[in-house]
Amino acid sequence: MTKFKLFLYASAALLPAAAHAQSDDDQIVVVASGVEQEADTTGRSITVLNRETIETRQTVSLSDLLATTPGVSTTRTGGPGALTAVRIRGAEDGQTLILIDGVRVNDPSSTSGAFDFGNLLTGAIERVEILRGPNSVIWGSQAIGGVVNVVTQAPVDGVAARANAEYGYADQISANAAIAAGNDRFQGALTGGYFTTDGVSQAAVGTEADGYRQYNASGRLRAEFAPGFGIDLRGYYADSRLELDGFPASAGYSFADTDEYSTAKELYGYAGLFADFGPLSNRVAFTIADINRDGYDPAPGAFTPHYLYRGRSERYEYRGDAKLVEQVRLTFGAERENTRFYDGFETNRADITSVYGQAIVTPVEQVTLTAGIRNDDHSRFGSHVTWGASAAARPFDGTLLRASYGEGFKAPTLYQLFSDYGTKSLNPETAKSWEVGVEQSALNGAAKLGVTWFRRDTRNQIDFFSCPTADVTNPASICFDRPFGTYANIARARAEGVEVELALKPVEAFTVTANYTYTDTENRSAGFEGNQLARRPQDTASLSADYRLPFGLALGGTVTIVGDSFNDQGNFTRLDGFALGSIRAEMPIGDRFAVYGRVENVTDEKYQVVSGYGTYGRAAYAGVRLRFN
């Protein structure tokens, strides 16, 4: 329990400040219903992270910021840029849907269809919405664990610009710039970023650092040709290179230093038209996500990739938003998604055609009820219906009651179906989820405490099954002619827990946020009954505090606690829990210029989040920031 001491001491010191906190303004979110809606009317658990939070925390990798939010855990196989998984409420990383500027960016060529957060840096990001729990009615396949909606620098009226550059541990350099401009008819925004680091050895036993480099850019354009009529264009690009470790013969095929590396090129695009006709708002759009990944082993004579994956998805979508009367709002739509996966030898494809509808009803001002239904018609698995409902009630000033039921649906990935380890007879994964929560504000909204209970039951969960021998005598066996293993619907899983959130603002210059999540995950499949799901800590907690002195100097710190977990589904390899603390400071120089710095892992904690993979020790960084608006 010593790993929790730093968090407990900090909490004890800061809790008395509750007597003077202030509330935030009402949040507007789109992740709950696909349209703009006040967060306290959704009935669902949502966390919003804005640009101010990113800059205050001085966060470079988005996954590091997500790890400080309730219900979210992350794992990374090495330093910056390494494969990074984000799990919400104990779900698999491939069961969380990721959006960047309205584009679904989950990789069709990855094993589980997961998005790799290792390549998503914060330089271009203006806002992030995290919805915890299934919401397939609006977002369709993959929204079993939740949805992460990322919004890059948005266009503005007038002119605004920002830039920053920093240097630190392991020769890490990060530089970013953004500019936005416009008027009442035409608005645009551009961002660009560069990141490089020598990193640390991916193999914990290694001595050779594995570096990472990325270039990225984003752009958005909105043109309104007449009131309520116009176009919306968005694009995001990232080019990344990561050095890897492997299993060389010289090390007895154990995990050790090698000269391998991988490259990834990601392109996401959105082109849409919007038109408003009285109370009916319409939007049609085409989106594309194209991910190219290559792996290289620069051995003598090796000049071509020793593996490559090409994932691509194209979507055609219509969404309507009808505000018929003040008390009733209808959202509805139709979508067509085409996905394909190429592994260097053959191309495989799948399509989904979907229709959905949802009603948001406010019978009285203090109550909002939401219910919807969706049908997904998959080219390989036929039709699947999901539905969901939620309620939000505000019986007293400062009190919010929430409850929701949601279903999740996820079709097997093309890799799980058609790769060398694939099984064409897989069934889709499904989930049912419940949550009940209460939020209470006090002192004119200055202090806020929230508690949420949640539960999710998953059926037909797809896992990789290690076959000890190939059962070539039984064609019905999942191990038939598969000595190295295969994918199968072998798992039923359950996740249940409680999230506690606290937000305080003693004075305008002092902000405190804290959260604790208990997640009990259970593998309920034959042979693994009672085991915890791999890499799901039962206990996670985070505390952040920031204070700005009268002369401008800002001081802050964050403590993140991760409890014990297991590295494997058999629960044979335990991962010890750990506590990571960071401190930070920023000093403005004039109205537009500031210098800042931070120290991460201040106690130089030794830890692993994936068995055998290296992690950073104590690291310091310093930078400069410029802003114009």
ABEGO torsion letter per residue (X at the ends): XAAAAAAAAAAAAAAAAAAABBBBBBBBBAAAAGBBBBAAAAGBBBBBBBAAAAAAAGBABAAAAAAABBGBBBBBBEBBGBBBBBBBGGBBAAABBBBBGGBBABBAABAAGBBBAAABBAAABABBBBBBEBBAAAAEBGBAAEBBBBBBBBBBBEBBBBBBBBBBBGGBBBBBBBBBBEBAABBBBBBBBBBBBAEBBABAABABBBBBBBBBBBBBBBBBABBGBEBBBBBBBBBBBBBBBBBBAAAGGBBBBBABBBBBBBBBBBBBBBBBBEABBBBBBBBBBBBBBBBBBBBBGBABBABBBBBBBBBBBBBBBBBABAABBBBBBBBBBBBBBBAGABBBBBBBBBBBBBBBBBABAABBBBBBBBBBBBAAAEBBBBBBBBBBBBABBGBBBBBBBBBBBBBBBAAAAABAABBAABBBBBBBBBBBBBBBBBGGGABBBBBBBBBBBBBGBBBBBBBABBBAABAABAABGBAAEBBBBABBBBBBBBBBBBBBBABAABBBBBBBBBBBBBBABBGABGBBBBGBBABBBBBBBBBBBAAGBBBBBBBBBBBBBBABAAGABBBBBBBBBBBBBBBBBEAABBBBBBBBGAAGBBBBABBGBBBBBBBBBBBBBBBBX
